[in-house]
Amino acid sequence: MKYVGNIIYDEKLMDDQTKFVIFGAGKTGKAIYEFFDINKRTNSILCFCDRNCMLWDTEYKGIKIVNPKKIMQEHSECHFLVGGLYGEEIAEYLISNGIENIHILFLN
């Protein structure tokens, strides 16, 4: 796990070289996206992923929503951003699939 805490204190989010996957395309995922948008960092978002297969191959604000299994296999080096009610559960899911770069974010 790379970070657990408030989104505004996660310094890695401002790193120009890091690519991010937002896990979840619901309310929390969209709030994480808005943080990136406000800080002019949306180019760092590789994609959203969501376990809801009805969302796969759709987009939110021009960013694809994909199958989590696929993105974990193809981009395991990325930093995965999770939050909301299921943040801990999602982090455990990512860890069980070999993902190490996980940020559990608390949003204001």
C-alpha positions in Angstrom: 0.0 0.0 0.0 1.4 3.4 -1.0 -0.9 5.7 0.8 -3.9 5.9 3.1 -5.3 9.3 3.9 -6.8 12.5 2.7 -6.7 13.0 -1.1 -5.2 16.5 -0.7 -2.1 15.2 1.2 -1.2 12.4 -1.2 1.9 14.0 -2.8 2.3 11.1 -5.4 -0.9 12.4 -7.2 1.1 15.4 -8.4 3.9 13.4 -9.8 4.0 14.0 -13.6 5.6 10.6 -14.3 2.9 8.5 -12.6 -0.1 6.9 -14.3 -3.2 6.3 -12.3 -6.2 3.9 -12.5 -9.3 5.1 -10.6 -11.1 2.0 -9.3 -14.8 2.7 -9.4 -16.8 4.8 -11.8 -19.4 5.8 -9.2 -19.6 8.8 -6.9 -16.2 8.3 -5.3 -14.4 7.6 -8.6 -15.9 10.7 -10.1 -14.9 12.8 -7.1 -11.3 11.5 -7.5 -11.5 12.5 -11.2 -12.7 16.0 -10.2 -9.6 16.4 -7.9 -7.4 15.6 -10.9 -9.4 18.0 -13.1 -9.2 20.9 -10.7 -5.4 20.3 -10.5 -5.1 20.0 -14.3 -3.8 16.4 -14.0 -6.4 14.4 -15.9 -3.7 13.4 -18.4 -2.2 11.2 -15.6 -5.4 9.1 -15.5 -5.0 5.9 -17.6 -8.6 4.8 -17.1 -11.3 4.0 -14.7 -12.0 0.3 -13.8 -15.2 -1.0 -12.3 -16.5 -4.5 -11.5 -19.8 -3.6 -13.0 -19.5 -5.1 -16.5 -22.4 -2.9 -17.8 -19.9 0.1 -17.6 -17.0 -1.6 -19.5 -16.2 0.0 -22.8 -18.0 3.2 -21.9 -16.4 6.5 -20.9 -16.6 9.2 -18.3 -15.4 12.6 -19.4 -13.5 11.0 -22.2 -11.7 8.4 -20.0 -12.5 4.7 -20.7 -14.0 2.5 -18.0 -12.6 -1.0 -18.3 -12.6 -4.5 -16.8 -10.5 -4.5 -13.6 -9.0 -7.9 -14.3 -7.7 -6.7 -17.7 -6.2 -3.5 -16.4 -4.5 -5.4 -13.5 -2.9 -7.8 -15.9 -1.8 -5.2 -18.4 -0.8 -2.3 -16.1 0.0 -3.7 -12.7 2.7 -1.1 -12.3 0.2 1.7 -12.3 -1.0 3.4 -9.1 -4.6 2.4 -8.3 -6.8 4.9 -6.5 -9.7 3.7 -4.3 -12.0 5.3 -1.8 -15.5 5.4 -0.5 -17.4 2.8 1.5 -15.7 -0.1 -0.2 -12.2 1.3 -0.2 -10.7 -1.3 2.1 -12.5 -4.2 0.3 -11.2 -3.0 -3.0 -7.7 -2.6 -1.7 -7.8 -6.2 -0.4 -9.0 -7.3 -3.9 -6.2 -5.4 -5.6 -3.6 -6.9 -3.2 -4.9 -10.4 -3.8 -4.3 -9.8 -7.5 -0.7 -8.7 -7.0 -1.2 -4.9 -7.1 1.2 -3.1 -4.8 0.7 0.6 -5.7 -2.6 1.3 -4.0 -3.8 4.6 -2.6 -6.9 4.5 -0.3 -8.2 8.1 -0.4 -10.5 9.8 2.0 -12.4 12.6 0.3 -13.8 15.8 2.0 
